[in-house]
């Protein structure tokens, strides 16, 4: 949104039908430090009030994962993260079925 303060270094993605914490644990085991939910709800275990205020249903908001990037992240690491996220989502979804 023009005129609003935003960080180009943080990406929040929601994965329907999954718990964000499950993805966090899976990605952590692969060497990636990511967070579930929004920064305001980190560590609370509750569904993010911010994501709910944006109108996301609980089923989607619970699957939110926050990725932070900085100057020490390489394009290669981002590519590897994308592949690991795809594999993690497929793996976790198989566990729920």
Secondary structure, DSSP 8 states (H G I E B T S, - for coil): -TTS---TTEEEEE-TTS-HHHHHHHHHHTT---EES-GGGTTT-S--HHHHHTT--HHHHTTEEEEE--TT--HHHHHHHHHHHHHHHHHHHHHH-
